[in-house]
Amino acid sequence: MSTNFMEKSFRIQVDEDLDFQLSEDEISKLDLIRTGDDSFHLLKDGTSYHVKIVKADFSNRLYTLSINGNEHQATIKTPLDELINEMGFASNGSKNIDSISAPMPGLILDISVEEGQEVKDDDQLMVLEAMKMENIITSPRNGTIKKIAVKQGDAVEKAQLLIEFE
């Protein structure tokens, strides 16, 4: 599969069995109305959907959505993600990450680890509330927590240091 890096399209995988592409143009044509802090009404091809964001993991682009009352797992990949995967770097891309910064402004609700603790790839590190949604911050690699730069209850800014690895 060849990915045009300049294309503004997103690959979306739902429940590991539905896989499709949406262009920026197609997204802009969706009839989407916000009905609450984390809920929306979507009208597509004459069909009505009630969508609620149950859980969002922005660092891994993994979302749990309730669509008409049924929960689904959705993963969103950008053209850059696709290019990295095509080049064969996806499996080793996160191994050199030494720190994690806040992906957006928010409030630290929970910290699941301690300094000196060993963690594995994808372990939950903390929960960041942003836009009234709980976002799980997970470990990008196996390693040891060197420093936790925030405390539970702290308000953080986008790109603020959260955790350092040894």
Backbone as JSON Lines, residues from 0, in Angstrom:
{"i":0,"aa":"M","n":[0.85,-1.18,0.0],"ca":[0.0,0.0,0.0],"c":[0.88,1.23,0.0]}
{"i":1,"aa":"S","n":[0.67,2.11,-0.9],"ca":[1.46,3.32,-0.99],"c":[0.67,4.47,-0.38]}
{"i":2,"aa":"T","n":[1.29,5.19,0.53],"ca":[0.63,6.29,1.2],"c":[1.22,7.6,0.71]}
{"i":3,"aa":"N","n":[0.37,8.48,0.24],"ca":[0.81,9.82,-0.11],"c":[0.85,10.61,1.18]}
{"i":4,"aa":"F","n":[2.06,10.97,1.61],"ca":[2.25,11.63,2.9],"c":[1.49,12.95,3.0]}
{"i":5,"aa":"M","n":[1.25,13.6,1.86],"ca":[0.59,14.9,1.88],"c":[-0.94,14.76,1.91]}
{"i":6,"aa":"E","n":[-1.47,13.57,1.65],"ca":[-2.91,13.38,1.7],"c":[-3.42,13.59,3.12]}
{"i":7,"aa":"K","n":[-4.55,14.23,3.23],"ca":[-5.17,14.41,4.53],"c":[-6.27,13.36,4.67]}
{"i":8,"aa":"S","n":[-5.86,12.12,4.94],"ca":[-6.83,11.05,5.14],"c":[-6.41,10.24,6.36]}
{"i":9,"aa":"F","n":[-7.38,9.55,6.91],"ca":[-7.14,8.8,8.13],"c":[-7.64,7.38,7.95]}
{"i":10,"aa":"R","n":[-6.86,6.42,8.38],"ca":[-7.26,5.02,8.34],"c":[-7.87,4.71,9.7]}
{"i":11,"aa":"I","n":[-9.06,4.17,9.68],"ca":[-9.78,3.89,10.92],"c":[-10.07,2.39,10.97]}
{"i":12,"aa":"Q","n":[-9.69,1.79,12.09],"ca":[-9.95,0.37,12.3],"c":[-10.9,0.26,13.5]}
{"i":13,"aa":"V","n":[-12.02,-0.45,13.3],"ca":[-13.02,-0.6,14.34],"c":[-13.14,-2.08,14.72]}
{"i":14,"aa":"D","n":[-12.98,-2.36,16.01],"ca":[-13.1,-3.72,16.54],"c":[-12.26,-4.74,15.79]}
{"i":15,"aa":"E","n":[-11.16,-4.31,15.22],"ca":[-10.2,-5.16,14.51],"c":[-10.79,-5.92,13.32]}
{"i":16,"aa":"D","n":[-12.05,-5.63,12.95],"ca":[-12.6,-6.33,11.79],"c":[-13.13,-5.39,10.7]}
{"i":17,"aa":"L","n":[-13.25,-4.12,10.99],"ca":[-13.67,-3.14,9.99],"c":[-12.55,-2.14,9.82]}
{"i":18,"aa":"D","n":[-12.12,-1.95,8.6],"ca":[-10.98,-1.09,8.3],"c":[-11.35,-0.21,7.11]}
{"i":19,"aa":"F","n":[-11.27,1.13,7.27],"ca":[-11.62,2.0,6.15],"c":[-10.83,3.3,6.22]}
{"i":20,"aa":"Q","n":[-10.82,4.03,5.1],"ca":[-10.14,5.32,4.99],"c":[-11.2,6.42,4.95]}
{"i":21,"aa":"L","n":[-10.92,7.54,5.59],"ca":[-11.76,8.72,5.5],"c":[-10.87,9.9,5.16]}
{"i":22,"aa":"S","n":[-11.22,10.6,4.1],"ca":[-10.45,11.79,3.73],"c":[-10.95,12.98,4.54]}
{"i":23,"aa":"E","n":[-10.15,14.02,4.58],"ca":[-10.55,15.24,5.28],"c":[-11.83,15.79,4.66]}
{"i":24,"aa":"D","n":[-11.95,15.67,3.32],"ca":[-13.14,16.15,2.61],"c":[-14.37,15.35,3.03]}
{"i":25,"aa":"E","n":[-14.23,14.03,3.12],"ca":[-15.36,13.18,3.55],"c":[-15.76,13.5,4.99]}
{"i":26,"aa":"I","n":[-14.78,13.75,5.83],"ca":[-15.07,14.08,7.23],"c":[-15.84,15.39,7.31]}
{"i":27,"aa":"S","n":[-15.43,16.38,6.5],"ca":[-16.1,17.69,6.53],"c":[-17.55,17.61,6.05]}
{"i":28,"aa":"K","n":[-17.88,16.57,5.26],"ca":[-19.25,16.42,4.74],"c":[-20.16,15.65,5.69]}
{"i":29,"aa":"L","n":[-19.61,15.11,6.77],"ca":[-20.45,14.38,7.74],"c":[-21.37,15.36,8.45]}
{"i":30,"aa":"D","n":[-22.6,14.95,8.68],"ca":[-23.56,15.76,9.43],"c":[-23.4,15.36,10.9]}
{"i":31,"aa":"L","n":[-22.57,16.11,11.61],"ca":[-22.19,15.79,12.98],"c":[-22.55,16.95,13.9]}
{"i":32,"aa":"I","n":[-23.33,16.67,14.93],"ca":[-23.75,17.71,15.87],"c":[-23.38,17.26,17.28]}
{"i":33,"aa":"R","n":[-22.67,18.15,18.0],"ca":[-22.32,17.85,19.39],"c":[-23.58,17.98,20.24]}
{"i":34,"aa":"T","n":[-23.87,16.94,21.02],"ca":[-25.05,16.95,21.88],"c":[-24.7,17.01,23.36]}
{"i":35,"aa":"G","n":[-23.41,16.91,23.66],"ca":[-22.93,16.96,25.04],"c":[-21.43,17.08,25.03]}
{"i":36,"aa":"D","n":[-20.81,17.06,26.21],"ca":[-19.36,17.21,26.3],"c":[-18.62,16.11,25.55]}
{"i":37,"aa":"D","n":[-19.14,14.91,25.57],"ca":[-18.47,13.79,24.91],"c":[-19.42,12.97,24.05]}
{"i":38,"aa":"S","n":[-20.52,13.6,23.62],"ca":[-21.49,12.87,22.8],"c":[-21.89,13.69,21.57]}
{"i":39,"aa":"F","n":[-22.28,12.94,20.53],"ca":[-22.57,13.54,19.23],"c":[-23.74,12.82,18.58]}
{"i":40,"aa":"H","n":[-24.39,13.51,17.65],"ca":[-25.38,12.89,16.78],"c":[-24.78,12.94,15.38]}
{"i":41,"aa":"L","n":[-24.71,11.78,14.73],"ca":[-24.12,11.66,13.4],"c":[-25.18,11.16,12.44]}
{"i":42,"aa":"L","n":[-25.3,11.83,11.3],"ca":[-26.19,11.4,10.24],"c":[-25.32,11.11,9.03]}
{"i":43,"aa":"K","n":[-25.31,9.84,8.59],"ca":[-24.5,9.45,7.43],"c":[-25.34,8.55,6.54]}
{"i":44,"aa":"D","n":[-25.43,8.93,5.27],"ca":[-26.19,8.17,4.28],"c":[-27.61,7.87,4.76]}
{"i":45,"aa":"G","n":[-28.24,8.85,5.4],"ca":[-29.62,8.71,5.85],"c":[-29.8,7.9,7.12]}
{"i":46,"aa":"T","n":[-28.71,7.45,7.73],"ca":[-28.79,6.67,8.96],"c":[-28.32,7.53,10.13]}
{"i":47,"aa":"S","n":[-29.07,7.48,11.22],"ca":[-28.78,8.28,12.41],"c":[-27.99,7.45,13.42]}
{"i":48,"aa":"Y","n":[-26.95,8.05,13.98],"ca":[-26.11,7.39,14.99],"c":[-25.95,8.3,16.19]}
{"i":49,"aa":"H","n":[-26.08,7.72,17.38],"ca":[-25.79,8.44,18.61],"c":[-24.43,7.93,19.08]}
{"i":50,"aa":"V","n":[-23.44,8.83,19.13],"ca":[-22.06,8.45,19.42],"c":[-21.61,9.12,20.72]}
{"i":51,"aa":"K","n":[-21.02,8.32,21.6],"ca":[-20.47,8.86,22.85],"c":[-19.03,8.36,22.97]}
{"i":52,"aa":"I","n":[-18.12,9.26,23.31],"ca":[-16.73,8.88,23.55],"c":[-16.65,8.39,24.99]}
{"i":53,"aa":"V","n":[-16.43,7.1,25.16],"ca":[-16.38,6.49,26.49],"c":[-14.99,6.65,27.09]}
{"i":54,"aa":"K","n":[-13.97,6.38,26.29],"ca":[-12.58,6.45,26.75],"c":[-11.71,6.86,25.58]}
{"i":55,"aa":"A","n":[-10.69,7.68,25.85],"ca":[-9.79,8.12,24.78],"c":[-8.34,8.01,25.24]}
{"i":56,"aa":"D","n":[-7.54,7.32,24.47],"ca":[-6.1,7.2,24.7],"c":[-5.43,7.89,23.52]}
{"i":57,"aa":"F","n":[-5.19,9.21,23.67],"ca":[-4.68,10.02,22.57],"c":[-3.29,9.6,22.12]}
{"i":58,"aa":"S","n":[-2.43,9.18,23.05],"ca":[-1.06,8.84,22.66],"c":[-1.02,7.63,21.73]}
{"i":59,"aa":"N","n":[-1.96,6.71,21.88],"ca":[-2.02,5.53,21.01],"c":[-3.14,5.63,19.97]}
{"i":60,"aa":"R","n":[-3.87,6.75,19.99],"ca":[-4.99,6.98,19.08],"c":[-6.01,5.84,19.15]}
{"i":61,"aa":"L","n":[-6.31,5.43,20.38],"ca":[-7.27,4.35,20.62],"c":[-8.46,4.91,21.38]}
{"i":62,"aa":"Y","n":[-9.65,4.66,20.87],"ca":[-10.86,5.23,21.44],"c":[-11.89,4.14,21.68]}
{"i":63,"aa":"T","n":[-12.6,4.24,22.79],"ca":[-13.76,3.39,23.04],"c":[-14.98,4.26,22.8]}
{"i":64,"aa":"L","n":[-15.81,3.85,21.85],"ca":[-16.99,4.62,21.47],"c":[-18.24,3.8,21.74]}
{"i":65,"aa":"S","n":[-19.28,4.47,22.2],"ca":[-20.6,3.85,22.29],"c":[-21.39,4.4,21.11]}
{"i":66,"aa":"I","n":[-21.79,3.5,20.2],"ca":[-22.55,3.9,19.01],"c":[-23.91,3.23,19.1]}
{"i":67,"aa":"N","n":[-24.95,4.06,19.26],"ca":[-26.31,3.55,19.46],"c":[-26.37,2.51,20.58]}
{"i":68,"aa":"G","n":[-25.59,2.75,21.64],"ca":[-25.61,1.88,22.82],"c":[-24.65,0.7,22.78]}
{"i":69,"aa":"N","n":[-23.97,0.48,21.66],"ca":[-23.02,-0.64,21.55],"c":[-21.59,-0.11,21.58]}
{"i":70,"aa":"E","n":[-20.74,-0.7,22.45],"ca":[-19.36,-0.23,22.56],"c":[-18.48,-0.82,21.47]}
{"i":71,"aa":"H","n":[-17.58,0.03,20.94],"ca":[-16.64,-0.37,19.9],"c":[-15.28,0.24,20.2]}
{"i":72,"aa":"Q","n":[-14.22,-0.47,19.82],"ca":[-12.85,0.04,19.92],"c":[-12.46,0.58,18.55]}
{"i":73,"aa":"A","n":[-11.97,1.8,18.5],"ca":[-11.55,2.4,17.23],"c":[-10.12,2.89,17.36]}
{"i":74,"aa":"T","n":[-9.33,2.62,16.33],"ca":[-7.96,3.1,16.24],"c":[-7.87,3.98,15.0]}
{"i":75,"aa":"I","n":[-7.24,5.14,15.14],"ca":[-7.11,6.07,14.02],"c":[-5.64,6.2,13.67]}
{"i":76,"aa":"K","n":[-5.32,6.03,12.39],"ca":[-3.94,6.16,11.93],"c":[-3.86,7.29,10.91]}
{"i":77,"aa":"T","n":[-2.84,8.12,11.07],"ca":[-2.61,9.24,10.16],"c":[-1.73,8.77,9.0]}
{"i":78,"aa":"P","n":[-1.6,9.59,7.95],"ca":[-0.69,9.23,6.87],"c":[0.74,9.01,7.36]}
{"i":79,"aa":"L","n":[1.18,9.76,8.36],"ca":[2.53,9.57,8.91],"c":[2.64,8.2,9.58]}
{"i":80,"aa":"D","n":[1.63,7.79,10.33],"ca":[1.63,6.46,10.94],"c":[1.77,5.39,9.87]}
{"i":81,"aa":"E","n":[1.03,5.55,8.78],"ca":[1.06,4.57,7.69],"c":[2.44,4.52,7.04]}
{"i":82,"aa":"L","n":[3.05,5.7,6.83],"ca":[4.37,5.76,6.22],"c":[5.4,5.07,7.12]}
{"i":83,"aa":"I","n":[5.36,5.34,8.4],"ca":[6.29,4.73,9.36],"c":[6.11,3.21,9.35]}
{"i":84,"aa":"N","n":[4.87,2.76,9.3],"ca":[4.59,1.32,9.25],"c":[5.12,0.7,7.96]}
{"i":85,"aa":"E","n":[4.89,1.36,6.81],"ca":[5.38,0.87,5.52],"c":[6.9,0.75,5.5]}
{"i":86,"aa":"M","n":[7.58,1.66,6.18],"ca":[9.04,1.67,6.18],"c":[9.6,0.64,7.17]}
{"i":87,"aa":"G","n":[8.73,0.01,7.94],"ca":[9.17,-1.03,8.87],"c":[9.67,-0.51,10.19]}
{"i":88,"aa":"F","n":[9.38,0.74,10.51],"ca":[9.87,1.31,11.76],"c":[8.85,1.23,12.89]}
{"i":89,"aa":"A","n":[7.64,0.82,12.61],"ca":[6.56,0.86,13.6],"c":[6.88,0.05,14.85]}
{"i":90,"aa":"S","n":[7.47,-1.13,14.7],"ca":[7.69,-1.98,15.87],"c":[8.8,-1.46,16.77]}
{"i":91,"aa":"N","n":[9.74,-0.69,16.24],"ca":[10.84,-0.19,17.05],"c":[10.8,1.32,17.26]}
{"i":92,"aa":"G","n":[9.8,1.98,16.73],"ca":[9.76,3.43,16.74],"c":[9.73,4.07,18.1]}
{"i":93,"aa":"S","n":[9.13,3.42,19.09],"ca":[8.97,4.07,20.39],"c":[10.04,3.66,21.39]}
{"i":94,"aa":"K","n":[10.97,2.82,21.03],"ca":[11.93,2.27,21.98],"c":[12.9,3.3,22.54]}
{"i":95,"aa":"N","n":[13.12,4.41,21.86],"ca":[14.07,5.41,22.33],"c":[13.4,6.59,23.03]}
{"i":96,"aa":"I","n":[12.13,6.49,23.32],"ca":[11.43,7.57,23.99],"c":[11.88,7.62,25.45]}
{"i":97,"aa":"D","n":[12.37,8.79,25.87],"ca":[12.88,8.96,27.23],"c":[11.92,9.7,28.15]}
{"i":98,"aa":"S","n":[10.87,10.3,27.58],"ca":[9.94,11.05,28.41],"c":[8.57,11.1,27.74]}
{"i":99,"aa":"I","n":[7.58,11.43,28.54],"ca":[6.22,11.61,28.04],"c":[5.77,13.0,28.46]}
{"i":100,"aa":"S","n":[5.2,13.72,27.5],"ca":[4.66,15.05,27.75],"c":[3.15,15.02,27.58]}
{"i":101,"aa":"A","n":[2.48,15.98,28.16],"ca":[1.02,16.05,28.06],"c":[0.61,16.3,26.61]}
{"i":102,"aa":"P","n":[-0.3,15.48,26.06],"ca":[-0.74,15.68,24.68],"c":[-1.66,16.88,24.53]}
{"i":103,"aa":"M","n":[-2.21,17.36,25.66],"ca":[-3.13,18.5,25.65],"c":[-3.25,19.02,27.08]}
{"i":104,"aa":"P","n":[-3.77,20.23,27.25],"ca":[-3.97,20.73,28.61],"c":[-5.03,19.9,29.33]}
{"i":105,"aa":"G","n":[-4.87,19.76,30.63],"ca":[-5.85,18.99,31.39],"c":[-5.5,18.89,32.85]}
{"i":106,"aa":"L","n":[-6.14,17.95,33.53],"ca":[-5.98,17.74,34.96],"c":[-5.57,16.29,35.2]}
{"i":107,"aa":"I","n":[-4.53,16.09,36.01],"ca":[-4.07,14.74,36.33],"c":[-5.03,14.15,37.37]}
{"i":108,"aa":"L","n":[-5.81,13.14,36.95],"ca":[-6.79,12.51,37.85],"c":[-6.18,11.4,38.68]}
{"i":109,"aa":"D","n":[-5.24,10.65,38.07],"ca":[-4.68,9.49,38.76],"c":[-3.29,9.19,38.21]}
{"i":110,"aa":"I","n":[-2.4,8.77,39.09],"ca":[-1.07,8.32,38.69],"c":[-0.95,6.87,39.14]}
{"i":111,"aa":"S","n":[-0.71,5.97,38.18],"ca":[-0.72,4.53,38.44],"c":[0.64,3.94,38.74]}
{"i":112,"aa":"V","n":[1.7,4.75,38.65],"ca":[3.07,4.24,38.82],"c":[3.83,5.09,39.83]}
{"i":113,"aa":"E","n":[5.01,4.59,40.23],"ca":[5.89,5.32,41.15],"c":[7.27,5.41,40.54]}
{"i":114,"aa":"E","n":[8.06,6.37,41.0],"ca":[9.44,6.47,40.55],"c":[10.18,5.19,40.92]}
{"i":115,"aa":"G","n":[11.01,4.69,39.99],"ca":[11.75,3.46,40.21],"c":[11.0,2.2,39.79]}
{"i":116,"aa":"Q","n":[9.74,2.34,39.49],"ca":[8.93,1.18,39.1],"c":[9.23,0.77,37.66]}
{"i":117,"aa":"E","n":[9.31,-0.53,37.43],"ca":[9.48,-1.05,36.08],"c":[8.11,-1.16,35.43]}
{"i":118,"aa":"V","n":[8.03,-0.75,34.16],"ca":[6.78,-0.82,33.41],"c":[7.03,-1.53,32.08]}
{"i":119,"aa":"K","n":[5.95,-2.03,31.53],"ca":[6.02,-2.68,30.22],"c":[5.31,-1.8,29.19]}
{"i":120,"aa":"D","n":[5.63,-2.02,27.94],"ca":[4.98,-1.32,26.83],"c":[3.47,-1.39,27.0]}
{"i":121,"aa":"D","n":[2.81,-0.25,26.91],"ca":[1.35,-0.13,26.97],"c":[0.76,-0.22,28.37]}
{"i":122,"aa":"D","n":[1.59,-0.28,29.44],"ca":[1.05,-0.22,30.81],"c":[0.45,1.16,31.04]}
{"i":123,"aa":"Q","n":[-0.63,1.22,31.82],"ca":[-1.22,2.5,32.17],"c":[-0.31,3.23,33.14]}
{"i":124,"aa":"L","n":[0.0,4.5,32.84],"ca":[0.85,5.31,33.7],"c":[0.04,6.32,34.5]}
{"i":125,"aa":"M","n":[-0.91,6.98,33.83],"ca":[-1.72,7.98,34.51],"c":[-2.98,8.26,33.71]}
{"i":126,"aa":"V","n":[-3.89,9.01,34.34],"ca":[-5.13,9.41,33.68],"c":[-5.15,10.94,33.66]}
{"i":127,"aa":"L","n":[-5.34,11.48,32.46],"ca":[-5.41,12.93,32.25],"c":[-6.82,13.28,31.81]}
{"i":128,"aa":"E","n":[-7.49,14.15,32.57],"ca":[-8.81,14.6,32.15],"c":[-8.64,15.83,31.28]}
{"i":129,"aa":"A","n":[-9.18,15.76,30.07],"ca":[-9.12,16.89,29.15],"c":[-10.44,16.92,28.39]}
{"i":130,"aa":"M","n":[-11.0,18.08,28.23],"ca":[-12.27,18.24,27.52],"c":[-13.34,17.32,28.12]}
{"i":131,"aa":"K","n":[-13.32,17.16,29.44],"ca":[-14.26,16.35,30.21],"c":[-14.23,14.87,29.82]}
{"i":132,"aa":"M","n":[-13.1,14.42,29.26],"ca":[-12.9,13.01,28.95],"c":[-11.68,12.52,29.7]}
{"i":133,"aa":"E","n":[-11.72,11.27,30.14],"ca":[-10.56,10.67,30.79],"c":[-9.68,10.04,29.72]}
{"i":134,"aa":"N","n":[-8.43,10.49,29.65],"ca":[-7.48,10.0,28.66],"c":[-6.39,9.22,29.37]}
{"i":135,"aa":"I","n":[-6.23,7.97,28.99],"ca":[-5.24,7.11,29.62],"c":[-3.89,7.33,28.94]}
{"i":136,"aa":"I","n":[-2.89,7.68,29.74],"ca":[-1.53,7.83,29.24],"c":[-0.83,6.5,29.5]}
{"i":137,"aa":"T","n":[-0.33,5.87,28.44],"ca":[0.3,4.55,28.57],"c":[1.79,4.63,28.26]}
{"i":138,"aa":"S","n":[2.5,3.61,28.7],"ca":[3.94,3.55,28.47],"c":[4.23,3.22,27.0]}
{"i":139,"aa":"P","n":[5.13,3.98,26.37],"ca":[5.47,3.71,24.98],"c":[6.49,2.58,24.82]}
{"i":140,"aa":"R","n":[7.03,2.09,25.97],"ca":[8.07,1.06,25.89],"c":[8.24,0.4,27.25]}
{"i":141,"aa":"N","n":[9.01,-0.68,27.27],"ca":[9.43,-1.29,28.53],"c":[10.49,-0.38,29.14]}
{"i":142,"aa":"G","n":[10.51,-0.26,30.45],"ca":[11.54,0.57,31.08],"c":[11.26,0.81,32.54]}
{"i":143,"aa":"T","n":[12.05,1.72,33.11],"ca":[11.93,2.08,34.52],"c":[11.6,3.56,34.61]}
{"i":144,"aa":"I","n":[10.65,3.89,35.48],"ca":[10.25,5.28,35.69],"c":[11.36,5.98,36.47]}
{"i":145,"aa":"K","n":[11.96,7.0,35.86],"ca":[13.03,7.77,36.51],"c":[12.43,8.89,37.35]}
{"i":146,"aa":"K","n":[11.46,9.62,36.77],"ca":[10.91,10.78,37.47],"c":[9.45,10.97,37.06]}
{"i":147,"aa":"I","n":[8.63,11.29,38.04],"ca":[7.25,11.69,37.78],"c":[7.19,13.18,38.08]}
{"i":148,"aa":"A","n":[6.95,13.98,37.07],"ca":[7.07,15.44,37.18],"c":[5.78,16.13,37.61]}
{"i":149,"aa":"V","n":[4.71,15.36,37.83],"ca":[3.42,15.93,38.23],"c":[2.85,15.14,39.4]}
{"i":150,"aa":"K","n":[1.83,15.71,40.03],"ca":[1.13,15.04,41.12],"c":[-0.35,14.93,40.76]}
{"i":151,"aa":"Q","n":[-1.02,14.0,41.41],"ca":[-2.47,13.89,41.22],"c":[-3.1,15.22,41.58]}
{"i":152,"aa":"G","n":[-4.01,15.69,40.73],"ca":[-4.69,16.97,40.96],"c":[-4.03,18.14,40.27]}
{"i":153,"aa":"D","n":[-2.82,17.95,39.72],"ca":[-2.14,19.05,39.01],"c":[-2.84,19.38,37.7]}
{"i":154,"aa":"A","n":[-2.9,20.66,37.4],"ca":[-3.33,21.12,36.07],"c":[-2.08,21.19,35.21]}
{"i":155,"aa":"V","n":[-2.14,20.64,34.0],"ca":[-0.97,20.62,33.12],"c":[-1.3,21.3,31.8]}
{"i":156,"aa":"E","n":[-0.25,21.81,31.18],"ca":[-0.37,22.44,29.87],"c":[0.08,21.46,28.79]}
{"i":157,"aa":"K","n":[-0.31,21.71,27.56],"ca":[0.13,20.89,26.44],"c":[1.66,20.91,26.39]}
{"i":158,"aa":"A","n":[2.26,19.74,26.18],"ca":[3.71,19.55,26.05],"c":[4.46,19.64,27.38]}
{"i":159,"aa":"Q","n":[3.75,19.78,28.5],"ca":[4.41,19.79,29.81],"c":[4.91,18.38,30.12]}
{"i":160,"aa":"L","n":[6.12,18.29,30.68],"ca":[6.71,17.0,31.04],"c":[5.85,16.31,32.1]}
{"i":161,"aa":"L","n":[5.55,15.03,31.85],"ca":[4.8,14.24,32.82],"c":[5.68,13.19,33.48]}
{"i":162,"aa":"I","n":[6.39,12.41,32.65],"ca":[7.19,11.28,33.15],"c":[8.48,11.17,32.37]}
{"i":163,"aa":"E","n":[9.58,10.83,33.09],"ca":[10.86,10.53,32.44],"c":[11.2,9.07,32.7]}
{"i":164,"aa":"F","n":[11.84,8.44,31.71],"ca":[12.3,7.06,31.83],"c":[13.8,7.04,32.04]}
{"i":165,"aa":"E","n":[14.31,5.97,32.69],"ca":[15.76,5.8,32.84],"c":[16.35,5.37,31.52]}
